[in-house]
Amino acid sequence: MFKSFFFAGYECATGYNAKRQWIDQIAATQHDLHVSEDYRRLRKAGLFAAREAIRWPLVDRGSGHYDFTSVDPFIEASRKHGIEIVWDLFHYGYPNNVDIFSTEFTKRFADYCYETARYVAPRVEGICFFTPVNEPSFFAWAAAEVGRFAPHATGRGKELKVALARAAIQGIDAIRAITGDARIVNVDPMCHVVAPPNDPVRAREAEMFNNAWVYESWDMLAGRLYPELGGTPEHLGIVGMNYYWTNQWELGREGEPLKNEDPRLVPLRDLVRRVWERYDTELLITETTHVNECRPGWLRYVTDEVEALLEEGVPLRGVCLYPILGMPEWHSEEWTPMGLWDLVHDGKVLAREMCEPMFQELQRAHRILTPKVRSAPTAR
């Protein structure tokens, strides 16, 4: 799908965290200041595409006025270094003066998508890739079920999930009114839960989660659930799956991922295959990485699972190493080393220091997967 099978993702969350403090991860990592050098490093590492954000709260000035100056450096760097971009349009942050549960939110988002496509499309070489709403399932839970992000609501998660699907569908229509060949990548976590032993009630809950709830946002976009929202398979587009070591857990023990030796742990290849069999469309793993010394081992595991999927003929078109840079936690000032480059304070500058063991594993992955990617079939 891109010029390299592996590509990079820059953590780009904006919004108000659990402490109601404003966060902007692009600014926090100084990626906005060093994007050209960051892209130069990508090329040297054999990565030729990136997930990036257009920060809605920075662009949308209200009353129909948009300011895209914060986007220009990324467009310029992408052209200079030949980096293809998947643009995230809503990564948790939205304008302060809009009620996210209202019909005004849907219209405001669609208008923003229209203006964004109108600005970006003439300035980007080739086909444009957009993710309208990043992780709607997670954001609905975090922002409206447990109040960890704005609007800091509780007990309204399902309501927000539907509102986000409605907004995404209308946003996609607005994008395609400008550029009809735009590719849409709808990104959500791929999770799996298990029940505690000998707990039939929780076993039924786990079955519902694994067979229905985890797919709800994609089902709405595809028109399978709440078809009155206007979703179709064309709106679903490319399915992007975010998968970390934290994405499988036992109900009642949230925050404690299943251990590697737990026999209930489902292989990544099985989770990806389920998505393909459900939607019969092209796939991307849009986020995956680990922390500290676990990074190279995790990349080796992902590579082995991807190799098996490609051999089966599953149309997995790429894997995004996300975040590609270390980052501060959303809800604290603690920094986490979890990218291909650690961030090291050097005066006022955050220097990029490569995680060499992960880079060596990435080179191995390139060697193993490149021949299989070239022979991969098209979607069914």
Residue pairs with C-beta under 8 A, 6 or more apart in sequence:
1 238
1 282
1 284
1 317
1 318
2 48
2 49
2 84
2 317
2 318
3 48
3 49
3 82
3 84
4 46
4 47
4 48
4 49
4 318
5 317
5 318
5 319
5 366
5 369
5 370
5 373
6 46
6 47
6 318
6 319
6 320
6 321
6 362
6 365
6 366
6 369
7 47
7 48
7 49
7 50
7 51
7 84
7 318
7 319
7 320
7 321
8 42
8 47
8 49
8 50
8 51
8 320
8 321
8 322
8 324
8 340
9 50
9 51
9 286
9 287
9 320
9 321
9 322
9 323
9 324
10 26
10 29
10 31
10 38
10 50
10 51
10 52
10 53
10 323
10 324
10 325
11 25
11 26
11 29
11 322
11 323
11 325
11 327
12 25
12 26
12 51
12 52
12 53
12 55
12 88
12 91
13 23
13 25
13 91
13 92
13 93
13 330
14 22
14 23
14 24
14 25
14 26
14 53
14 55
14 56
14 57
14 58
14 91
14 92
14 93
15 22
15 23
15 57
15 92
15 93
15 94
15 149
15 150
16 22
16 23
16 93
16 149
16 150
16 152
17 23
17 148
17 149
17 330
17 331
18 147
18 148
18 149
18 330
18 331
19 331
20 150
20 152
23 330
24 55
24 93
25 327
25 328
25 330
26 32
26 53
26 55
28 327
28 328
29 325
29 326
29 327
29 328
29 343
29 350
30 343
30 349
30 350
31 38
31 325
32 70
32 73
34 350
34 352
35 73
35 74
35 77
36 73
36 76
36 77
36 80
36 81
37 352
38 77
38 325
38 352
39 50
39 77
39 78
39 80
39 81
39 83
40 81
41 341
41 352
42 48
42 50
42 81
42 83
42 324
43 81
43 82
43 83
45 340
45 359
45 362
46 362
46 363
46 366
47 321
47 324
48 82
48 83
48 84
49 83
49 84
49 85
49 86
49 318
50 78
50 83
50 84
50 85
50 86
50 324
51 85
51 86
51 88
51 131
51 286
51 320
51 322
52 74
52 85
52 86
52 87
52 88
53 87
53 88
53 89
53 91
54 68
54 70
54 71
54 87
54 88
54 89
54 116
54 120
55 70
55 91
55 93
56 89
56 90
56 93
56 94
56 95
56 112
57 93
57 94
57 95
57 96
58 67
58 70
59 66
59 67
59 68
59 70
59 71
59 112
59 116
60 66
60 95
60 108
60 112
61 67
62 95
62 97
64 111
66 112
66 115
66 116
66 119
68 116
68 119
71 119
71 120
74 85
75 120
75 123
75 124
77 83
78 84
78 85
78 124
79 124
79 125
84 126
84 129
85 124
85 129
86 129
86 130
86 131
86 185
86 286
87 116
87 120
87 128
87 129
87 130
87 131
88 131
88 134
88 187
89 112
89 113
89 116
89 130
89 131
89 132
89 133
89 171
90 109
90 132
90 133
90 134
90 167
91 134
92 134
92 139
92 143
92 149
93 150
94 100
94 105
94 109
94 150
95 108
98 104
98 105
98 108
99 105
99 151
100 143
100 151
100 160
100 163
101 151
101 156
101 159
101 160
101 163
105 163
105 167
106 163
106 166
106 167
106 170
107 170
109 132
109 167
109 170
109 171
110 167
110 170
110 171
110 173
110 174
111 174
112 171
113 130
113 132
113 170
113 171
113 172
113 174
113 175
114 174
114 175
114 177
114 178
116 130
116 175
117 128
117 130
117 174
117 175
117 177
117 178
117 179
117 182
118 178
120 128
121 128
121 178
121 179
121 182
127 181
127 182
127 183
128 175
128 179
128 182
128 183
129 182
129 183
129 184
129 185
130 172
130 175
130 182
130 183
130 184
130 185
131 184
131 185
131 186
131 187
131 240
131 286
132 167
132 168
132 171
132 172
132 175
132 184
132 186
133 139
133 164
133 167
133 168
133 171
133 186
134 187
135 187
135 188
135 189
135 242
136 161
136 164
136 165
136 168
136 188
136 217
137 161
137 188
137 189
137 214
137 216
137 217
138 188
138 189
139 149
139 160
139 164
140 157
140 158
140 160
140 161
140 164
140 217
141 157
142 148
142 149
143 149
143 150
143 151
143 152
143 153
143 160
144 151
144 153
144 154
144 155
144 156
144 157
144 159
144 160
145 153
145 154
145 155
145 156
145 157
146 154
147 153
147 154
148 331
153 160
161 216
161 217
161 220
162 220
162 226
162 229
164 217
165 217
165 220
165 221
165 226
165 229
165 231
166 229
166 230
168 186
168 221
168 235
169 220
169 221
169 229
169 230
169 231
169 235
170 230
172 184
172 235
172 237
173 230
175 182
175 184
176 182
183 237
183 238
184 235
184 236
184 237
184 238
185 237
185 238
185 239
185 240
185 284
185 286
186 217
186 218
186 221
186 236
186 237
186 238
186 239
186 240
187 240
187 241
187 242
187 286
187 287
188 217
188 218
188 240
188 241
188 242
189 214
189 241
189 242
189 243
189 247
190 214
190 241
190 242
190 243
190 247
190 271
190 272
190 275
191 209
191 214
191 247
191 248
192 210
192 214
192 247
192 248
192 266
192 271
193 206
193 209
193 210
193 248
193 249
193 250
193 251
194 206
194 248
194 249
194 250
194 251
194 258
194 264
195 202
195 203
195 205
195 206
195 250
195 251
196 202
196 250
196 251
196 252
196 253
202 251
202 252
205 251
206 251
209 251
215 278
216 225
218 236
218 239
218 275
218 279
219 225
220 226
220 229
220 231
221 231
221 235
221 236
222 231
222 232
222 233
222 235
222 236
222 279
223 229
223 230
223 231
223 232
223 233
223 235
224 231
233 279
233 281
236 279
236 281
237 281
238 281
238 282
238 283
238 284
238 317
239 275
239 279
239 281
239 282
239 283
239 284
240 283
240 284
240 285
240 286
240 320
241 271
241 272
241 275
241 283
241 284
241 285
241 286
242 285
242 286
242 287
242 288
242 322
243 268
243 271
243 285
243 287
243 288
244 287
244 288
244 289
244 290
245 257
245 290
245 294
245 298
246 257
247 257
248 257
248 258
248 264
248 265
248 266
249 255
249 256
249 257
249 258
250 256
250 258
250 264
258 264
258 265
259 265
267 305
268 301
268 302
268 305
269 305
269 306
269 308
269 309
269 312
272 283
272 285
272 305
272 309
272 314
272 316
273 309
273 312
273 314
275 283
276 283
276 314
276 315
276 316
280 379
280 380
281 315
281 379
282 315
282 317
282 379
283 314
283 315
283 316
283 317
284 316
284 317
284 318
284 319
284 320
285 302
285 306
285 316
285 318
285 319
285 320
286 320
286 322
287 320
287 322
288 298
288 302
288 319
288 320
288 321
288 322
289 295
289 298
289 299
289 321
289 322
289 323
289 338
289 339
290 297
290 298
290 299
290 338
291 336
291 337
291 338
292 337
292 338
293 357
295 338
295 355
295 357
295 358
295 361
296 355
296 357
296 358
296 360
296 361
299 321
299 358
299 361
299 362
299 365
300 361
300 364
300 365
302 319
302 365
303 361
303 364
303 365
303 368
303 369
306 316
306 319
306 369
307 368
307 369
307 372
309 316
310 316
310 369
310 372
310 373
310 376
311 372
313 376
313 377
315 376
315 377
315 378
315 379
315 380
316 376
317 376
321 339
321 340
321 362
323 338
323 339
324 339
324 340
324 341
325 339
325 340
325 341
325 342
325 343
325 352
326 335
326 336
326 337
326 338
326 339
326 341
326 342
326 343
327 335
327 336
327 338
327 339
327 343
328 334
328 335
328 336
329 335
329 336
335 343
337 355
339 355
340 354
340 355
340 358
340 359
340 362
341 352
341 353
341 354
341 355
342 352
342 353
342 354
342 355
343 350
343 351
343 352
343 353
344 350
344 351
344 352
344 353
345 351
